[in-house]
Each structure stands twice: as C-alpha cells, then as structure tokens.
C-alpha cells in the first residue's frame, strides 16, 4: 500500500498540482486482538472504533493533531466545501474545514455508534456510554482518565445521573438516525 500511495503522491508532484491538492488518508478500524477479551472489530471500544484520519493540504498546519471526535462521513462535505461546491441539504454530516483551519475545537455535541442490534454507543466529552440492548448491560468510561476503558463506572451511584443523561442523549441520536433498537 505504501508503494501505491507513493505513486499517487509522485504523480501529483509531476502534475504540478501537489501544492494545491488536499489529501485525505484513512483506513479500516482495527481488530481487538485480545483487548477486552475480543478478537474482532465488532465492538464500541476505542481500540476498534478509532481510525486513522490524516489530512494534508494547502494552508493546513503541519504536524498538528486534533483530538476532536469526528465521523469519517465528514470527509464528503469537507471535500465539497473545499472544492467550492454546495453540500446537499440531505447530508447529515459536517465539513471538517473549521477544525482543520483551527477555527473550532468542537464538532459534534455527541458521537453515536451502533453495531447491528447488539450494541449502541454515545460519546460526549470525556465520557462514553456503551449499551448492549439484548442483555440490558450498560458500560460507562471516562476516556480522559481511563483510555484503555477498563473501569466501568456505570454501577457507581455518583454516576447514575450521568448514565441517565447519556442514555437520554443516545435515545435522541437513535431517533435522529432512525434506529429502531431502542434502549431501556
């Protein structure tokens, strides 16, 4: 793959358009390879959810890292905006341009995830709630303090309000997405 990407970059340089071209690089999400006792990638844990997203282009700061959660689907409205083409109204995702230019640090109030009828997830700020509808199991993690998602906070009394709040946000996002697997 490195060779093929190199060929594309070389062709861009030869064309004289390298300096005016935006490049978006991403990849599939990762296998769990034993994390949390899982082998596949069909889960809502960060080791399988987070994917690489590298953007290079004119006037973008080099070696800048943005930690703000985004959707890969945000690439489409971003490329349309960069090309000066309007984003169709039916597109639910947002351009990354304000983040890339350093004009914004927030992109979505919360991030929603789903896998079949087995898992639902909402991430807001430092917290992520994962819910398993078939077994009515809730997990809550503070991603700033527990990046490996090992300490489930959902059963602790002091987090009951946050669990209820995040479940409410999850229900709201499910409704927006037309998700019919409702949570308790």
N, C-alpha and C positions, 0 to 999 in steps of 0.2 A: 504494500500500500504506500509506503514511503516513496518508493520509486515513482509510482503513478502520480502522487501529489507533486513530487519534484518535477515531473514532466509538465504538469499543468502550470506550475509556477514559472518554469523556464519559458514555456510558450507565451505566457503573459508578458514576461520581460522582453522577449523578442518582438512582440507585437507593439511595444511601446505604451501599453495600457496598464502596466503593473501599478504605477503610482496613482492611478485614478480608479482602481478596482477594489471593491470590498470583497473580502473572502470570509466565509463562514465555515468553520470546521466543527463537526460534531461526530459522535459515534453512538453506537448502541449502548444501552445501560449494562451494567456488569452483573456477572454471576455472583451469587452469595459466597461460593466456595467455602462453605462451612460456617460462615458468620451466622449467629443466631440459630445454629443447627440446621441451616438451609443450604441447598446446593444450587438451586436455580435462581432465576431473577424475578419470579412472580411474587414479589413482596413489596411492601411500602417502606422498608428500612432504607436509610440514606445510602448504604453501600451498593444498593441496587437501583435506587431512584436517581441519584445524581449522575449526570453525564457530562463529558467534556463539551464545552462550547467556547470556541476561540474565534474572535473576530479581529480582523486586520483591515485597515483601510485608511484613506486619506484623512488627515487631521485627527486620527484617533491616537490617544496617548499609548505609548509603547510600554509593555511590561506592567500594565495596570490590571489588577484583579478586582472583580466585582462579586461580592458575596450575595447579592440580592437574588432570591429565588425567582426564576422565570420559567416559562413553558417553551419547549422547542418550537411550538407552533407560532411563537412570537417572531420567528425569523421571517416568515412570509410577509406580514405587514411592514416589517423593518425594511426588507428589500424593496417593497413597493414604494415606501416613503423615500428611501434613498434614490430611487430611480425617478422620483417626481410624479409617480402615478398614484392616484387616489386609492385608498383602501376601501373595498366594498363594505357597505353598512352591515352586511350579514356576518362579517368576520368578527369572531368573539375575542380574538387575541390582540395584543398591543405591540406597537413598534418599540424596539429596544433603543431607538435613537436617543431619547433623553438620558437613558442610563449610560450609553456609550460616550455621550458628549459631556457627562458629569453634571448635567442639569438637574437630575433627580437621583435619589438614592432608594426610593421605594418604587415598586412596580405594580404589585397587587396587594390588596389588604390580606388576602389569604390564598394559599395554593391548594388545589383539590386534586385528589388522585383516587383511582378505582381500579380494581382488578376483578373482572368477571362479577359474579355475585358473592365473592368471597371476602373482599377487603375494601375498605374505604379509608381515606386519609384526608386530613386537613392540617395545613401548616400555617401558623400565623406567628410572626415574630420569632422568638426563641423556642416556641413550643410546637410540638407535633403530636396530634392525636391519631391513632390508628384504631379502626373498629372492624371487628370480624362479625358480620351480620348473622351468619349461620350458628355461631356459638355464643353470641352476645358478649363478646370479650372486648374490653377497651384497654388500650395502652396509651400512656402519656409520657412524653420525654421532653426534657429541657435540653435542646440541642447545643446551647452555648456551654452548659456545664457538663453535659453527657453526650459528647459527639459520637460515641460508639452505640448509643441507645441501649444501654444495659440496665438502667434503673427506671423501672415502671413506676410513675408517680400517681397513676390513676386511682389506686386504692387508698391513698392518703387523704385524710379528712381536709387538710389545708388546701387541697387541690380540687375539691368537689365542685366549687363554683366555676373554676376554670374549665373543668371537664364538661360541665353543663353548657357553658358559654361556647366552647369549641364544638360541641355536638350540635348546638343551635346553628352555628356558622356552617358546619358540614351539611346540615339539612337544607340550609339556604342555597348552598352551592350545588347540592344534588338537584334541587328544584330547577335552578338555572340551567343545568346540564341535561335535564330530562332523565335523570337517574331514577329508576323505579324501585331500586333496592333500598328501601327506607330503613333508617336506623332507629333503635329504641329511644 
